[in-house]
Each structure stands twice: as C-alpha cells, then as structure tokens.
Amino acid sequence: MACRRLPVLSLLSARTHRQALFIWRLQGHAPRLPPPPDRATLSRRPDDTAVFQESIMADIAPFRALRYDFAALEGDVSARVAPPYDILDENDRSRLLAQSDRNIVAIDLPFAPAKCLGPAHLYERAGRTFQQWIADGTLVREQRPALYVYHQTFEFAGRRYTRRMFIARLKLVPFDQGDVVPHEETFGGPKEDRLALMKATHANLSPVYGLYRDAEDRIGEAFAPAIDRQPDAVATLEGVQNRVWIVTDAATVDTIVATFRGKKCYIADGHHRYNTGLNYRDWVAQQLGGELPAGHPAGFVMLVLGSMDDPGSLILPTHRVLAELGDMPLDKLVEAWKPGCEQVAAEQADVTLHHGATGREKHLRFTHRAILAKLEPHKSAAWRDLDLAYLHRYLIDELFKSARPDGGAPVIRYVKAEDAAKQTARKEHGIAILCKPATMAQLRDVGEAGDLMPHKSTYFYPKVATGLTINPLN
C-alpha cells in the first residue's frame, strides 16, 4: 500500500485518547477493555519507582517490562521476536506471523512499510491486540524493576562475535541538551506512524539502540556476577543468537545506574523512535494540563545500550548505486570526477566504482577534501572528514552533472551488501559506489560537533531484536 497522508480520524481525538489510556491490571474474568483512567491515575507515580528512588534522577532507570512468558515458552522466544519494524515490509510481516500469530509484528507493524501514517483502524487494532495479549497472559509484567542484559552472538566475515548490551529506560531529553547525541536526520512520515502506534498502545514496543563510552568495561564487569548462569530467554533470529538475563538485584542495578550517570548516549539506530518518544511525552503532558509529573514513565524511552569499545559492535557500510544512467560508460564518470579523485590500487581507495553493464571497476582516492571547507563552511572538521560527505556534497552534487547531457541529479539507491549493490547496478543500468564503513570515532565526533552524518552513513550489524521487552508508558 502506497504511503499517502490520511486523516487520523478518531485515533487522534481527545476522547479516543482518554479511552485508549488503560489500566494494566485488568479485573474480571472475561477479557475486556478497561475503563479510562482519571487524571489522578495518569499522574500517579508508577510502582516502578517505589524501588530505586535515586534512579529517577539518573540518566537510566530499571523498569518492570512487559514481556512474553519466558517460562511458559521454555525460554525460547524465537517465534515471537522480529527485526526492527523499519526494515520490514508486508511480506516480512506475513512470514513472521506464519511462525506465530503472537509474533510482536502483530502489534509493532500495523502498517507496512512504516514510512508514513497508515489508516487509523490499523493502529486501533494493534492497540486492541496488545490489550488482549495482556489480558490473556501472552504478555506478563515483571514483578520487580529490572535491567535486562542482552547479548547477540553472530558470525561475520568468517569471525564469531558477541555484542554485549543491556536494556534500560533512558530519561528523555532534547538533542540540543547534548546528553543524547544523534547522527542522522529524521523524517516526518515515520514519526507520524510511530506516534499513532504509541498513542494506541502506550508503550515502547521496539527499542532504540544507543552507544556509550566505557573503555574500561566497568558496566560489563558490574553485570558479570549477575549473569553467571543460564539466560532467562533465548531467540535465534536470522542466524543471530539473542540471549537475555533479567537482573533485579538492587545492588547490581544501583551500581549500573551510578556508573552510567553522566555518560553521553549516542543514538546508533532508532532516531525516529527517540524523536517519537519526545513527541509522545509532550502529548501526555498536554493531557495532564501541560506538566509531566516527575518520574512519569512517559518521560523515559526504552533503549538497548552497548559500549562503543565493545569489539562486537560493528558498523558496516551502506553502498550507493547511481541508477538509471542508460549506457553511460564508467570512464565518463571517472573523468567527471577527476578534479576530486585519482585512480589508485584497491587497497588505497576511498571508494570503488563498479559498472553494472560491464563489471569493470575503478578504485578512487579522494584528493580535494579541502573543497568542503568552501562548500560547507559552517560544518565541522569532523563532518568534512567523512568520505560520504565528500562523495555526496562534492562528487555527486557538484561534479556529477558534467557526466550526463541533461546535467540532472542521479537516482540514488542505498544497498547494504556489496554483491546486492553490484546486482542493482546491473539491473538498473547504473554504477555502484562501494564504500568504506564509518568509524565509531567519526560517529562520536560528528555528533558532538552538532552535525548530522549524510543519509544512510551507518549500518549497525546485527539489528537488535524487537519483542524481548516492552516498556509500558501509562
């Protein structure tokens, strides 16, 4: 279904919002929609904060997640979890639901692809399904506030890696305060989709993925005694082994919260989810008369947090394909880019050009990086040092037009795998630009300088799973 702007209808009416806000502990024998809470219920300090009072003022906090009943599923939730919503289409949704009709995509992906606001009834249905799963015990509430240690073990390029992370709530703050650092631009359509879903479910269903600096691995060491046992849940998803340990020990949790305090969080994946969390927080505050009570769950967002210094944290490139070039020879593009590039051996190249029709390749090194100071004088030195900034702002925006008669801009496809980029170039009469990955240092430095990296600059592998924990927000 194509994306187009649709009226939000009753989903976004104040009356429906009041009715949609529900009490988690349903009463009675038959599943039913609970009555809407009053203002006192909305503003009540949640029971998550009865323990760990100090954590309310910290950057992160434990929470009582909603989750699948790990014990009932014998600890294996493979059929219930899914990749993040923003890389799925309707075929993916159907495939996952064929594994289990209780797969998280039944709630987290009401409209696919989730690039714009869908019809209101789809979000309303997701909200009803979510409530039904709570009522029938598909989802259970953690008894005590917890942090959730989350490891992903996978193979890449012949090596085996384990990425070590944990799941927590992070206090929402605007990006301009500097404690939470973005690196990508966001777009209106995906945020409208996510906000409609949050208003229907009042929960974070899919986590943001954030990074922090911890060269001494103090957080990993603090968690180690608490996870010296079998995990509480496992899930195999697209060849990646996911393991989760529930950590409720108060001393361990307090140590982690205190250790994290003062650290910056760099958003790796989920910029739209984080922005939507801010929008939802502001919407709840409006419902309460303009002010959100201290410690209200809507003031937090669920994050998977990992160390930048973890050797299991991989950034892969996203390759570019200049599509629909007709019969343009590879040499013509190389000649057009000659003011900014020179041909070199493959191991010295900044990018490799692959001609789709012939399979010929040229390896190029950038030679005129100083031009970006003239083209973008207000950008930071960290931004101007990015290969993709040079590629897009100078080679494509300034020099590419001389390579084609009409002088127009190219159609650009973004492809993750190198072989897939070459195939796309062949099918779409184009030239693939095989890129190098950005580094953790570049992500950090560009973000701290207040700049955003070019579109599709980072591909964090593997994607974190959706459905291991859910963060209730009412």
N, C-alpha and C positions, 0 to 999 in steps of 0.2 A: 504494500500500500504506500503510495507516494506521500511525502510529507507536505502538508498544507496547513495553514492556520485555521483552527476550528474553534468555535465558541466553547468555552469551558462549561457552559450550562450550569446545572445545579451543583456540579462538583465544587465550584468556586464560590458558591453563595454562602453568605454568613450562616444561614440556617443549616445547610448541609454540613458546614464545618463544625458547628456545635454538635450536630448529631453524630458526626464521624468520630469525634473525640470520645474514646471509650475507656471503660474501667477494665484493667487486665484480668482481674479475678472474677470470672463470670459466676453467677449464682443460679441455682435452679438446676433441673435435671436435663432439660432439652436445650440444645444449642440455640442461642438467640442473640440478637443484637442487644447489648446492654444500653441502659438509659444514658443520655448525655450527661457528663459531669457538670456541676455548677462551677462558678468562678473559684470557690474555695478549693475544690478538687484540683483545678488546673494549677493553682498557685501553691499547693501544698508541697513542702519539701519532700522529695521521694525517699522511700525507705533505703535506697542505695546509700544515702548519705548519713544514715544513722550510725554506720561504722565508718572509720577512716574520715572523721570530720575534717582533718587537716588537708585532705586531698582536694577538697573543694576549691582551695585557693591555689592548687598546683596546676602545672601545665597538663598533666594527665591524671586520670582517676580510674579506679576499678569500677565495674558495673555488673549488675545482675542480668546477664544476657538471656534473651530468648534463644533457644537452640533446639535442634532435633533431640529426641530422647536417645542419647548415645547408648544407654544400657539396653533399651528395647531393640535397638538395631545391632546389638553385639559389637558396638564400637565402630562399625563400618558404615560411613555415610556417603560412599562413592556415588550411589544412585540419586542422592539428594542435592549435591552441590553442583555448581556450574561456574564457568568462566564469567568474568565481568560482563554486565549487560551490554556495554558499548562495543563489544567485538562480536556480538551475536546477531543473527538475522532470524527470520521466521522459520527457516529450515532447521537451524540450530535449536530453536525453541522446541520444535516438534520432536526432534531427535532426543533431546534431554527428557521431555515429558514421556516419551515412549519407554524410557528406562524406569521412570516412576512418576505417577501423577502427582506425587508430593515433592517433586523437584522444585527448588527455590525459584526457577524461572517462571513458574505459575504465578508468582507474586511479583518478582523483581523485573519482569519483562512483559508488561501488559500490552505494549505496542512496539513492534519491531519493523525496521531498526529504530532505535531510540534516539533519533536525531532531531525530533521536533515533537510538539504536543499532539497526542493522539486523541481519538474520541473519548469523551468523558466517561462513557459507560465501561470502558475497559479498565480504567483506574478504579472505578467504583467496584467492579467485580474483583479486582485484586485485593481491595480492602476487605470485602466480604470473605474472600477465601482466607485471608490472613486471620481474621477473627475466628473463622471456623476451625482453622488448624490449632489455634489456642484453645478453643472450647473442647475439641475432641482429643487433645493430648498429643497431637502431632508435634507441636512445639511446647516445650516446658521452660519454666523460668528458673534460673539458677537460684539456689537457696541463699547464697551469701555473695557479697560483692567479690569479684574475681578479676584477675588478669589472665589472659589466655596465651600461653606460649605456643608459637606456631612455627613449625619447621617445614620446609619444602626440600625434598631430595630429588635430583634430576640429573640427566646426562646432557652434556653439550660439547660438541666437537671432540668426542672421544674421552672426555673427562667427566668424573662424577662430582657433583657439588651438593652442598646442603646450605640453604639460606636460612638463617636463624632470625626469627622475628617474634613479636608479641602483639596481642590485640588489646587495646585500651580505649577509653574515651579521652579525647583531647578537647580542652576548652577552646571554643570558637573565638577567634579574634580576626579582625580585618587584616588583609595582607599588608596594608600600609603601616601597621604597627611593628612589623619586622620580625616577630617571633615565629610566624608561619610564612614560609618563603615559597612562592610559586615559580614556575619556569615556563609555563605555557599559557597561551591565550585561551579564553573560553568563549563559547558561542551561545546565543540566546535559546535556540531550539532545544538542545539537550537539557538546559537548565529548566525550561518550562516543563518538559517531560518529567524530570526528577522531582520537581516541586509538586506537581499534581499527584505523583505517587506517594510522596511523603505526607501530603495532606489527607490522602486516602488511608494510609496505614499508620501514620505517626510513628515511624521507625526508620532507622538506618538499616537497610537490608544489605547493601553492598559497601564494603569498607573502602575508605581512602587508603592509599599506600604512601606512607611518609618515611623519610630518612632522617637520621640524626648522626652526629659525630660522637664516636666512642672508641678512640684508638686503643685504649687500654682494656676494652671489653668489660667494663665494670658492670654493666647491666647483664651481660651474659653470665658472668661469674655469680652474680647475685641470684639469678634464676636456677643455676645448676643443681643445687641440692633438692629443689622442689620438683625437678623433672627427672630425677634419677629413678625412674620407674617406667612402666609401660604407658604409652599415651592413652588419654581418655577416648580419643576418636582418631580414626584414620580415613583417608579418602584418596583413591587413585583417580586422577583427572588428567586426561590427555597425556598419559605417560609420566606424570609428576606425582610423587608420593607426598601427600599432605598429612601432617601429624599435629595433634592439638593436645595440650595438657592444661587442665583447669587448675589455677593456682589461687587458693583462698587464704593461705597462711598470712595472718595480719603482719607479722614482722617482715616477711619477704615483700609483700605488697608495699608496705611503708618504705622499705629500702629502695625499691624500684622507683616509686613516686619521688622520693627525695633525690635520688641520683639523676633523674630526668629533669628535675626542676632547673630552669634557667637555660636549658638547651634549646636551640632552634630546631624547628621541624621543617624539612624541605619536602614539598609535595613532589612525589615521584610520579604517581598515577592517581587520577581521580580529582582533577581540578574542578570539574563540573559538579561533582558530589560535594566537595568542600564549599564551593560557592552557594550551592543549593542549601547546604546546612545553614549558612548565614542568612539566606532569604527566609528559610523556614523559622529560624529563631526570631527574626524580626516580625514575621507574621503572627507567631504565638504571642509575642509581646504586645502586638496591637490588639489581639483578642482579650488580653488581660489589662487593657487600659493604657498601654504604652510602656510598661516596665516589666521585665522578666525577673521573677524572684531569684535571689542568689541560690545557686546550686540546682536550678531547674534543669531537667535533662535536655531540654531543647537548646540549652547553652553549650552543649557538647556534641561532638561528632565521633563516630567510630572509626578508628584507624588501625591498620596493620603497620607497625613501626619496626624498621630494621636499621642496622648500623651501616653507614657509608663505608666503614672499614671492614665489613664482612667480606671475605673472598668469595662467598657465594652470591653476592649482589652483582648481577651482570647487567650492563647496558649494551644492547645490540643496536645496529644502525637500522634506519628505515631508508631504503633506496628510493630514488626518484626515477620516473620514466617520463621523458618528453614524448608525448604521444601525438598521433595524427600528423606526422611530419611528411607523409607522402613518400616520395623517392629521394629525400634529402640524403646526400652522401655523408658519411661520417667525417670525411676530410673537410667538408664545408663548415661543419660546426667547430671543428678544431681550429680552422682558420679564423672564424669569427671570434673565438675566444683567445686568439694568440696574444692580444695585448695584456692578458691577465694570466696566461698559463704557458708552461713549456712541457714538452714531452720528455718523460724520464722512464727509467726501468720501473717495473711494477712495485718493487719494494720501497721505492722512493715517492710513490704517487700519493696525492691527496684524494683523488678520485680516479675511477676507471670508467671510460665510456665504452659501452657495448652496443654495436649496431645490430638492431633486431633482424634486418633482412639478410645480412651477410655474415653475422657473427664476428666481424672484425672488432678489435679492441684497441683503444689508445689510453695510455696512462699519463695523467697530467698532474703537474705540481703547480700550486698557486704561486705567482711571482710578484703580485702587486697589491699585497694586503693593505698597504698604506692608503690605498684609494678609499677605503671605508671611512677613514677619518674625515675625508672631504664629503663623501656621500651622506654619512650619518654622524655629523659632528657631536650630536648630543648623546650618542650611545657610548657605553663604557668600553674601556680597552678589553675587558673580558668578553664582551659581545663581539667586538670587532675581530677577536682571535678565533671565532668559531668558523670551521670550514663551511657550514651550511649558511652562515651569514654572508660569507664571500660568494658562495655559489649562487644564492638567490638574489642578493641585493646588487651584485656587480655582474656576474657572468650571465645570469638569466635576465634580470631587469634591464641592464644597460647594453650588453653586447649581443644577446641572442637575436635581437631584431634584425641585425645585419645578415643573419644566416638564411632568412626567408624573404621571398619577394614582397609579401604583404606587410612585413615589419611588425606583425602581431605577436602577442604573447603566446607561449606554448600552453598546451593542455598538459597538466602535470598529474601523474598517478603516483601514489605512495604505496610501496610494496616492501614487505618485511624481509622475505627470503631472497637471496641472490638469484637462485635458479628461477624463482617466480618472476623476478624483475626482468630477467632475460626473455622469458616466455611472453610476458606482457609487451615488451618492446617488439617482439616478432609479430604478435597478433595485432597490435595497434599501430604498426608502421612507425615505430619510434626508435629512440635511443635511450638505453638505460644508463643511469648515472649511479655507479656502485660506490657507496660512501663508507667512510670510517665511522665507528661509533663515537659519540661524545663521551667525555670522562666525568667521573664524579666531581672532580675539582672544577670542571667547567660549569656543571650544573650549579654547584655551590657559589662560584664566583659571580656568574651572571645573575643569579637570584639575589645575592647580597648587594649587587650593584643597582638593583631595582629594574633590571631589564628582563625581557622575556625572550626565550630562545625561538628561532624560527619554527614554524609548524612542523610537527612530527620529527622533532630532533632526537627524541629518546624512545627507546623500546625496552622496557624493563622485562627481563625474562627470568623465570616464567611469570605469567599473570597470577596474582593472588586469587584464591577461590572465593566465591560468594556462597553463603549458606552455612558456614561453620558457626557463626554467631550473628545475632541480630540485636541491635540496640534500641529498646523501646524509648520513645521520646515524650509520651504524655504522662 
